[in-house]
Structures are given as C-alpha cells and as structure tokens.
Amino acid sequence: MGKDTKRLCKWDKDDVKNDLKKLKKIVLPPTYICCKCGRVASDEDYLCKPEKV
Ligand SMILES: [Zn+2]
C-alpha cells in the first residue's frame, strides 16, 4: 500500500494541508462515509469502516 492509498481516516492536519488537492479528489463526490471516523470519501478503500451513503 503506497502513499496514494493511505486511508483518509489516517490523515492528520498536516496531511490535509500538504495534499489538499488530493484530498478533494478523494472526498468528492462523497459516496461513502466512515462509521468510525465520520469522514466521507468517493471510494470505500479510503475509509476504515466504509458504508455507502
Ligand atoms: Zn475511519
């Protein structure tokens, strides 16, 4: 698993700051929500406990 497939759940505020462009691509459109962290992503692979919205 490379940096590109790092789960959004594991991102901290520095990751967000450094990779805002990538974050937008991951989050939009918000198709899945993480039941554990409350984050949303376009792909379930980015979340630790994904559930379709
Ligand atoms: Zn999560």
N, CA, C, O and the ligand as a Tripos MOL2 file, in Angstrom:
@<TRIPOS>MOLECULE
protein
  213   211    54     0     0
PROTEIN
NO_CHARGES

@<TRIPOS>ATOM
      1 N           0.8570   -1.2100    0.0000 N.3       1 MET1
      2 CA          0.0000    0.0000    0.0000 C.3       1 MET1
      3 C           0.8840    1.2490    0.0000 C.2       1 MET1
      4 O           1.6090    1.4970    0.9640 O.2       1 MET1
      5 N           0.8270    2.0240   -1.0650 N.am      2 GLY2
      6 CA          1.6320    3.2350   -1.1540 C.3       2 GLY2
      7 C           0.9560    4.4260   -0.4930 C.2       2 GLY2
      8 O          -0.0970    4.3000    0.1330 O.2       2 GLY2
      9 N           1.5720    5.5580   -0.6440 N.am      3 LYS3
     10 CA          1.0240    6.7630   -0.0120 C.3       3 LYS3
     11 C          -0.3140    7.1540   -0.6510 C.2       3 LYS3
     12 O          -1.1740    7.7640   -0.0150 O.2       3 LYS3
     13 N          -0.4620    6.7800   -1.9400 N.am      4 ASP4
     14 CA         -1.6710    7.1500   -2.6620 C.3       4 ASP4
     15 C          -2.9130    6.4550   -2.1180 C.2       4 ASP4
     16 O          -4.0290    6.9540   -2.2660 O.2       4 ASP4
     17 N          -2.7090    5.2890   -1.4820 N.am      5 THR5
     18 CA         -3.8610    4.5500   -0.9920 C.3       5 THR5
     19 C          -4.0040    4.6650    0.5220 C.2       5 THR5
     20 O          -4.7550    3.9110    1.1400 O.2       5 THR5
     21 N          -3.2830    5.6080    1.1130 N.am      6 LYS6
     22 CA         -3.4150    5.8440    2.5440 C.3       6 LYS6
     23 C          -4.8710    6.1780    2.8660 C.2       6 LYS6
     24 O          -5.4870    7.0180    2.2100 O.2       6 LYS6
     25 N          -5.3990    5.5240    3.8640 N.am      7 ARG7
     26 CA         -6.7910    5.7670    4.2070 C.3       7 ARG7
     27 C          -6.9860    7.1880    4.7280 C.2       7 ARG7
     28 O          -6.1700    7.7210    5.4800 O.2       7 ARG7
     29 N          -8.0670    7.7600    4.3110 N.am      8 LEU8
     30 CA         -8.3720    9.1250    4.7320 C.3       8 LEU8
     31 C          -8.4740    9.2130    6.2560 C.2       8 LEU8
     32 O          -8.1650   10.2460    6.8480 O.2       8 LEU8
     33 N          -8.9050    8.1340    6.8720 N.am      9 CYS9
     34 CA         -9.0400    8.0790    8.3320 C.3       9 CYS9
     35 C          -7.7120    8.3250    9.0330 C.2       9 CYS9
     36 O          -7.6760    8.7660   10.1820 O.2       9 CYS9
     37 N          -6.6140    8.0360    8.3270 N.am     10 LYS10
     38 CA         -5.2930    8.1540    8.9410 C.3      10 LYS10
     39 C          -4.6720    9.5310    8.7010 C.2      10 LYS10
     40 O          -3.6020    9.8300    9.2310 O.2      10 LYS10
     41 N          -5.3300   10.3550    7.9190 N.am     11 TRP11
     42 CA         -4.7720   11.6650    7.6280 C.3      11 TRP11
     43 C          -4.8050   12.5260    8.8900 C.2      11 TRP11
     44 O          -5.7810   12.5140    9.6400 O.2      11 TRP11
     45 N          -3.7380   13.2610    9.1080 N.am     12 ASP12
     46 CA         -3.7890   14.2600   10.1710 C.3      12 ASP12
     47 C          -3.8070   15.6470    9.5220 C.2      12 ASP12
     48 O          -3.8490   15.7610    8.2970 O.2      12 ASP12
     49 N          -3.7750   16.6770   10.3280 N.am     13 LYS13
     50 CA         -3.9660   18.0070    9.7560 C.3      13 LYS13
     51 C          -2.8290   18.4210    8.8260 C.2      13 LYS13
     52 O          -3.0280   19.2290    7.9190 O.2      13 LYS13
     53 N          -1.6350   17.8670    9.0530 N.am     14 ASP14
     54 CA         -0.5280   18.1770    8.1590 C.3      14 ASP14
     55 C          -0.7310   17.5370    6.7790 C.2      14 ASP14
     56 O          -0.4130   18.1370    5.7520 O.2      14 ASP14
     57 N          -1.2640   16.3100    6.7750 N.am     15 ASP15
     58 CA         -1.5700   15.6650    5.5030 C.3      15 ASP15
     59 C          -2.5860   16.4950    4.7280 C.2      15 ASP15
     60 O          -2.4510   16.6900    3.5200 O.2      15 ASP15
     61 N          -3.5760   16.9690    5.4130 N.am     16 VAL16
     62 CA         -4.6180   17.7750    4.7750 C.3      16 VAL16
     63 C          -4.0010   19.0300    4.1610 C.2      16 VAL16
     64 O          -4.3060   19.4040    3.0280 O.2      16 VAL16
     65 N          -3.1330   19.6640    4.9330 N.am     17 LYS17
     66 CA         -2.5060   20.8960    4.4810 C.3      17 LYS17
     67 C          -1.6220   20.6420    3.2590 C.2      17 LYS17
     68 O          -1.6170   21.4330    2.3150 O.2      17 LYS17
     69 N          -0.8780   19.5410    3.2830 N.am     18 ASN18
     70 CA          0.0790   19.2560    2.2100 C.3      18 ASN18
     71 C          -0.5690   18.6840    0.9550 C.2      18 ASN18
     72 O          -0.0480   18.8490   -0.1480 O.2      18 ASN18
     73 N          -1.6900   18.0230    1.1220 N.am     19 ASP19
     74 CA         -2.2980   17.2990   -0.0010 C.3      19 ASP19
     75 C          -3.7480   17.6950   -0.2230 C.2      19 ASP19
     76 O          -4.5940   16.8410   -0.4870 O.2      19 ASP19
     77 N          -4.0320   18.9560   -0.1190 N.am     20 LEU20
     78 CA         -5.4150   19.4230   -0.2340 C.3      20 LEU20
     79 C          -6.0340   19.0530   -1.5810 C.2      20 LEU20
     80 O          -7.2110   18.6990   -1.6630 O.2      20 LEU20
     81 N          -5.2300   19.1400   -2.6210 N.am     21 LYS21
     82 CA         -5.7400   18.7930   -3.9600 C.3      21 LYS21
     83 C          -6.1590   17.3310   -4.0210 C.2      21 LYS21
     84 O          -7.2170   16.9890   -4.5500 O.2      21 LYS21
     85 N          -5.2960   16.4710   -3.4640 N.am     22 LYS22
     86 CA         -5.5920   15.0430   -3.4660 C.3      22 LYS22
     87 C          -6.8090   14.7600   -2.5650 C.2      22 LYS22
     88 O          -7.6510   13.9170   -2.8760 O.2      22 LYS22
     89 N          -6.8710   15.4770   -1.4650 N.am     23 LEU23
     90 CA         -7.9940   15.3010   -0.5450 C.3      23 LEU23
     91 C          -9.3220   15.5760   -1.2450 C.2      23 LEU23
     92 O         -10.2950   14.8440   -1.0630 O.2      23 LEU23
     93 N          -9.3470   16.6290   -2.0390 N.am     24 LYS24
     94 CA        -10.5790   16.9570   -2.7660 C.3      24 LYS24
     95 C         -10.9650   15.8300   -3.7130 C.2      24 LYS24
     96 O         -12.1420   15.4960   -3.8540 O.2      24 LYS24
     97 N          -9.9560   15.2470   -4.3600 N.am     25 LYS25
     98 CA        -10.2260   14.1440   -5.2840 C.3      25 LYS25
     99 C         -10.7490   12.9180   -4.5330 C.2      25 LYS25
    100 O         -11.5890   12.1740   -5.0410 O.2      25 LYS25
    101 N         -10.2410   12.7230   -3.3220 N.am     26 ILE26
    102 CA        -10.6610   11.5690   -2.5220 C.3      26 ILE26
    103 C         -12.0760   11.7670   -2.0000 C.2      26 ILE26
    104 O         -12.8690   10.8280   -1.9550 O.2      26 ILE26
    105 N         -12.3780   12.9760   -1.6110 N.am     27 VAL27
    106 CA        -13.6440   13.2490   -0.9100 C.3      27 VAL27
    107 C         -14.8300   13.4400   -1.8660 C.2      27 VAL27
    108 O         -15.9690   13.1170   -1.5310 O.2      27 VAL27
    109 N         -14.5390   13.9730   -3.0660 N.am     28 LEU28
    110 CA        -15.6270   14.3050   -3.9780 C.3      28 LEU28
    111 C         -15.7510   13.2990   -5.1110 C.2      28 LEU28
    112 O         -14.7260   12.9600   -5.7030 O.2      28 LEU28
    113 N         -16.9220   12.8000   -5.4520 N.am     29 PRO29
    114 CA        -18.1620   13.0350   -4.7140 C.3      29 PRO29
    115 C         -18.2270   12.1370   -3.4750 C.2      29 PRO29
    116 O         -17.7230   11.0140   -3.5080 O.2      29 PRO29
    117 N         -18.8240   12.6010   -2.4090 N.am     30 PRO30
    118 CA        -18.8820   11.8210   -1.1630 C.3      30 PRO30
    119 C         -19.8620   10.6550   -1.2650 C.2      30 PRO30
    120 O         -21.0660   10.8250   -1.0710 O.2      30 PRO30
    121 N         -19.3420    9.4890   -1.5690 N.am     31 THR31
    122 CA        -20.1710    8.3120   -1.8200 C.3      31 THR31
    123 C         -20.2040    7.3740   -0.6160 C.2      31 THR31
    124 O         -21.1850    6.6640   -0.3940 O.2      31 THR31
    125 N         -19.1200    7.3820    0.1530 N.am     32 TYR32
    126 CA        -19.0280    6.5070    1.3270 C.3      32 TYR32
    127 C         -18.7480    7.3340    2.5660 C.2      32 TYR32
    128 O         -18.0920    8.3740    2.5120 O.2      32 TYR32
    129 N         -19.2630    6.8440    3.6860 N.am     33 ILE33
    130 CA        -18.9740    7.5010    4.9580 C.3      33 ILE33
    131 C         -18.3390    6.4820    5.8890 C.2      33 ILE33
    132 O         -18.7120    5.3090    5.8680 O.2      33 ILE33
    133 N         -17.3970    6.9060    6.6960 N.am     34 CYS34
    134 CA        -16.7750    6.0080    7.6520 C.3      34 CYS34
    135 C         -17.5910    6.0080    8.9440 C.2      34 CYS34
    136 O         -17.7810    7.0450    9.5780 O.2      34 CYS34
    137 N         -18.0640    4.8300    9.3150 N.am     35 CYS35
    138 CA        -18.9060    4.7030   10.5080 C.3      35 CYS35
    139 C         -18.1190    4.9790   11.7840 C.2      35 CYS35
    140 O         -18.7000    5.2930   12.8230 O.2      35 CYS35
    141 N         -16.8090    4.8630   11.7000 N.am     36 LYS36
    142 CA        -15.9770    5.0220   12.8780 C.3      36 LYS36
    143 C         -15.4910    6.4570   13.0360 C.2      36 LYS36
    144 O         -15.4850    7.0020   14.1400 O.2      36 LYS36
    145 N         -15.0810    7.0650   11.9210 N.am     37 CYS37
    146 CA        -14.4330    8.3800   11.9840 C.3      37 CYS37
    147 C         -15.3260    9.5140   11.4970 C.2      37 CYS37
    148 O         -15.0410   10.6840   11.7490 O.2      37 CYS37
    149 N         -16.3990    9.1710   10.8030 N.am     38 GLY38
    150 CA        -17.2950   10.2020   10.3150 C.3      38 GLY38
    151 C         -16.7800   10.9270    9.0920 C.2      38 GLY38
    152 O         -17.3220   11.9660    8.7190 O.2      38 GLY38
    153 N         -15.7440   10.4020    8.4610 N.am     39 ARG39
    154 CA        -15.2160   11.0400    7.2550 C.3      39 ARG39
    155 C         -15.9290   10.4960    6.0230 C.2      39 ARG39
    156 O         -16.5010    9.4070    6.0600 O.2      39 ARG39
    157 N         -15.8930   11.2490    4.9480 N.am     40 VAL40
    158 CA        -16.5190   10.8040    3.7100 C.3      40 VAL40
    159 C         -15.4630   10.6980    2.6160 C.2      40 VAL40
    160 O         -14.4360   11.3760    2.6520 O.2      40 VAL40
    161 N         -15.7450    9.8170    1.6260 N.am     41 ALA41
    162 CA        -14.8200    9.6180    0.5130 C.3      41 ALA41
    163 C         -15.5960    9.1300   -0.6970 C.2      41 ALA41
    164 O         -16.7290    8.6600   -0.5940 O.2      41 ALA41
    165 N         -14.9440    9.2580   -1.8520 N.am     42 SER42
    166 CA        -15.5690    8.8080   -3.0930 C.3      42 SER42
    167 C         -15.3870    7.3070   -3.2750 C.2      42 SER42
    168 O         -16.0830    6.6910   -4.0810 O.2      42 SER42
    169 N         -14.4560    6.7140   -2.5310 N.am     43 ASP43
    170 CA        -14.1660    5.2890   -2.6660 C.3      43 ASP43
    171 C         -14.0280    4.6650   -1.2850 C.2      43 ASP43
    172 O         -13.4260    5.2510   -0.3850 O.2      43 ASP43
    173 N         -14.5890    3.4750   -1.1280 N.am     44 GLU44
    174 CA        -14.5680    2.8210    0.1850 C.3      44 GLU44
    175 C         -13.1530    2.4690    0.6410 C.2      44 GLU44
    176 O         -12.9000    2.3010    1.8340 O.2      44 GLU44
    177 N         -12.2340    2.3600   -0.3190 N.am     45 ASP45
    178 CA        -10.8700    2.0000    0.0330 C.3      45 ASP45
    179 C         -10.1870    3.0480    0.9100 C.2      45 ASP45
    180 O          -9.1810    2.7600    1.5600 O.2      45 ASP45
    181 N         -10.7200    4.2300    0.9260 N.am     46 TYR46
    182 CA        -10.0950    5.3070    1.6900 C.3      46 TYR46
    183 C         -10.5520    5.3470    3.1390 C.2      46 TYR46
    184 O         -10.0380    6.1370    3.9310 O.2      46 TYR46
    185 N         -11.5190    4.4970    3.4930 N.am     47 LEU47
    186 CA        -12.0870    4.5570    4.8360 C.3      47 LEU47
    187 C         -11.8870    3.2390    5.5740 C.2      47 LEU47
    188 O         -11.7790    2.1860    4.9460 O.2      47 LEU47
    189 N         -11.8350    3.2910    6.9230 N.am     48 CYS48
    190 CA        -11.5990    2.0660    7.6800 C.3      48 CYS48
    191 C         -12.8990    1.2990    7.9310 C.2      48 CYS48
    192 O         -12.8870    0.0700    8.0060 O.2      48 CYS48
    193 N         -14.0160    2.0130    8.0610 N.am     49 LYS49
    194 CA        -15.3050    1.3380    8.2210 C.3      49 LYS49
    195 C         -16.3260    1.9730    7.2790 C.2      49 LYS49
    196 O         -17.2470    2.6630    7.7170 O.2      49 LYS49
    197 N         -16.1480    1.7270    5.9770 N.am     50 PRO50
    198 CA        -16.9830    2.4140    4.9900 C.3      50 PRO50
    199 C         -18.4170    1.9120    4.9600 C.2      50 PRO50
    200 O         -18.6820    0.7240    5.1390 O.2      50 PRO50
    201 N         -19.3230    2.8300    4.7330 N.am     51 GLU51
    202 CA        -20.7120    2.4720    4.4750 C.3      51 GLU51
    203 C         -21.2350    3.3990    3.3990 C.2      51 GLU51
    204 O         -20.9820    4.6030    3.4410 O.2      51 GLU51
    205 N         -21.9710    2.8500    2.4240 N.am     52 LYS52
    206 CA        -22.4670    3.6640    1.3320 C.3      52 LYS52
    207 C         -23.4670    4.6880    1.8700 C.2      52 LYS52
    208 O         -24.3310    4.3630    2.6850 O.2      52 LYS52
    209 N         -23.3370    5.9110    1.4050 N.am     53 VAL53
    210 CA        -24.2460    6.9680    1.8640 C.3      53 VAL53
    211 C         -25.6050    6.7880    1.1940 C.2      53 VAL53
    212 O         -26.5230    7.5720    1.4380 O.2      53 VAL53
    213 ZN        -12.4250    5.5820    9.5080 Zn       54 ZN54
@<TRIPOS>BOND
     1     1     2 1
     2     2     3 1
     3     3     4 2
     4     3     5 am
     5     5     6 1
     6     6     7 1
     7     7     8 2
     8     7     9 am
     9     9    10 1
    10    10    11 1
    11    11    12 2
    12    11    13 am
    13    13    14 1
    14    14    15 1
    15    15    16 2
    16    15    17 am
    17    17    18 1
    18    18    19 1
    19    19    20 2
    20    19    21 am
    21    21    22 1
    22    22    23 1
    23    23    24 2
    24    23    25 am
    25    25    26 1
    26    26    27 1
    27    27    28 2
    28    27    29 am
    29    29    30 1
    30    30    31 1
    31    31    32 2
    32    31    33 am
    33    33    34 1
    34    34    35 1
    35    35    36 2
    36    35    37 am
    37    37    38 1
    38    38    39 1
    39    39    40 2
    40    39    41 am
    41    41    42 1
    42    42    43 1
    43    43    44 2
    44    43    45 am
    45    45    46 1
    46    46    47 1
    47    47    48 2
    48    47    49 am
    49    49    50 1
    50    50    51 1
    51    51    52 2
    52    51    53 am
    53    53    54 1
    54    54    55 1
    55    55    56 2
    56    55    57 am
    57    57    58 1
    58    58    59 1
    59    59    60 2
    60    59    61 am
    61    61    62 1
    62    62    63 1
    63    63    64 2
    64    63    65 am
    65    65    66 1
    66    66    67 1
    67    67    68 2
    68    67    69 am
    69    69    70 1
    70    70    71 1
    71    71    72 2
    72    71    73 am
    73    73    74 1
    74    74    75 1
    75    75    76 2
    76    75    77 am
    77    77    78 1
    78    78    79 1
    79    79    80 2
    80    79    81 am
    81    81    82 1
    82    82    83 1
    83    83    84 2
    84    83    85 am
    85    85    86 1
    86    86    87 1
    87    87    88 2
    88    87    89 am
    89    89    90 1
    90    90    91 1
    91    91    92 2
    92    91    93 am
    93    93    94 1
    94    94    95 1
    95    95    96 2
    96    95    97 am
    97    97    98 1
    98    98    99 1
    99    99   100 2
   100    99   101 am
   101   101   102 1
   102   102   103 1
   103   103   104 2
   104   103   105 am
   105   105   106 1
   106   106   107 1
   107   107   108 2
   108   107   109 am
   109   109   110 1
   110   110   111 1
   111   111   112 2
   112   111   113 am
   113   113   114 1
   114   114   115 1
   115   115   116 2
   116   115   117 am
   117   117   118 1
   118   118   119 1
   119   119   120 2
   120   119   121 am
   121   121   122 1
   122   122   123 1
   123   123   124 2
   124   123   125 am
   125   125   126 1
   126   126   127 1
   127   127   128 2
   128   127   129 am
   129   129   130 1
   130   130   131 1
   131   131   132 2
   132   131   133 am
   133   133   134 1
   134   134   135 1
   135   135   136 2
   136   135   137 am
   137   137   138 1
   138   138   139 1
   139   139   140 2
   140   139   141 am
   141   141   142 1
   142   142   143 1
   143   143   144 2
   144   143   145 am
   145   145   146 1
   146   146   147 1
   147   147   148 2
   148   147   149 am
   149   149   150 1
   150   150   151 1
   151   151   152 2
   152   151   153 am
   153   153   154 1
   154   154   155 1
   155   155   156 2
   156   155   157 am
   157   157   158 1
   158   158   159 1
   159   159   160 2
   160   159   161 am
   161   161   162 1
   162   162   163 1
   163   163   164 2
   164   163   165 am
   165   165   166 1
   166   166   167 1
   167   167   168 2
   168   167   169 am
   169   169   170 1
   170   170   171 1
   171   171   172 2
   172   171   173 am
   173   173   174 1
   174   174   175 1
   175   175   176 2
   176   175   177 am
   177   177   178 1
   178   178   179 1
   179   179   180 2
   180   179   181 am
   181   181   182 1
   182   182   183 1
   183   183   184 2
   184   183   185 am
   185   185   186 1
   186   186   187 1
   187   187   188 2
   188   187   189 am
   189   189   190 1
   190   190   191 1
   191   191   192 2
   192   191   193 am
   193   193   194 1
   194   194   195 1
   195   195   196 2
   196   195   197 am
   197   197   198 1
   198   198   199 1
   199   199   200 2
   200   199   201 am
   201   201   202 1
   202   202   203 1
   203   203   204 2
   204   203   205 am
   205   205   206 1
   206   206   207 1
   207   207   208 2
   208   207   209 am
   209   209   210 1
   210   210   211 1
   211   211   212 2
@<TRIPOS>SUBSTRUCTURE
     1 MET1         2 RESIDUE 1 A MET
     2 GLY2         6 RESIDUE 1 A GLY
     3 LYS3        10 RESIDUE 1 A LYS
     4 ASP4        14 RESIDUE 1 A ASP
     5 THR5        18 RESIDUE 1 A THR
     6 LYS6        22 RESIDUE 1 A LYS
     7 ARG7        26 RESIDUE 1 A ARG
     8 LEU8        30 RESIDUE 1 A LEU
     9 CYS9        34 RESIDUE 1 A CYS
    10 LYS10       38 RESIDUE 1 A LYS
    11 TRP11       42 RESIDUE 1 A TRP
    12 ASP12       46 RESIDUE 1 A ASP
    13 LYS13       50 RESIDUE 1 A LYS
    14 ASP14       54 RESIDUE 1 A ASP
    15 ASP15       58 RESIDUE 1 A ASP
    16 VAL16       62 RESIDUE 1 A VAL
    17 LYS17       66 RESIDUE 1 A LYS
    18 ASN18       70 RESIDUE 1 A ASN
    19 ASP19       74 RESIDUE 1 A ASP
    20 LEU20       78 RESIDUE 1 A LEU
    21 LYS21       82 RESIDUE 1 A LYS
    22 LYS22       86 RESIDUE 1 A LYS
    23 LEU23       90 RESIDUE 1 A LEU
    24 LYS24       94 RESIDUE 1 A LYS
    25 LYS25       98 RESIDUE 1 A LYS
    26 ILE26      102 RESIDUE 1 A ILE
    27 VAL27      106 RESIDUE 1 A VAL
    28 LEU28      110 RESIDUE 1 A LEU
    29 PRO29      114 RESIDUE 1 A PRO
    30 PRO30      118 RESIDUE 1 A PRO
    31 THR31      122 RESIDUE 1 A THR
    32 TYR32      126 RESIDUE 1 A TYR
    33 ILE33      130 RESIDUE 1 A ILE
    34 CYS34      134 RESIDUE 1 A CYS
    35 CYS35      138 RESIDUE 1 A CYS
    36 LYS36      142 RESIDUE 1 A LYS
    37 CYS37      146 RESIDUE 1 A CYS
    38 GLY38      150 RESIDUE 1 A GLY
    39 ARG39      154 RESIDUE 1 A ARG
    40 VAL40      158 RESIDUE 1 A VAL
    41 ALA41      162 RESIDUE 1 A ALA
    42 SER42      166 RESIDUE 1 A SER
    43 ASP43      170 RESIDUE 1 A ASP
    44 GLU44      174 RESIDUE 1 A GLU
    45 ASP45      178 RESIDUE 1 A ASP
    46 TYR46      182 RESIDUE 1 A TYR
    47 LEU47      186 RESIDUE 1 A LEU
    48 CYS48      190 RESIDUE 1 A CYS
    49 LYS49      194 RESIDUE 1 A LYS
    50 PRO50      198 RESIDUE 1 A PRO
    51 GLU51      202 RESIDUE 1 A GLU
    52 LYS52      206 RESIDUE 1 A LYS
    53 VAL53      210 RESIDUE 1 A VAL
    54 ZN54       213 GROUP 0 **** ****
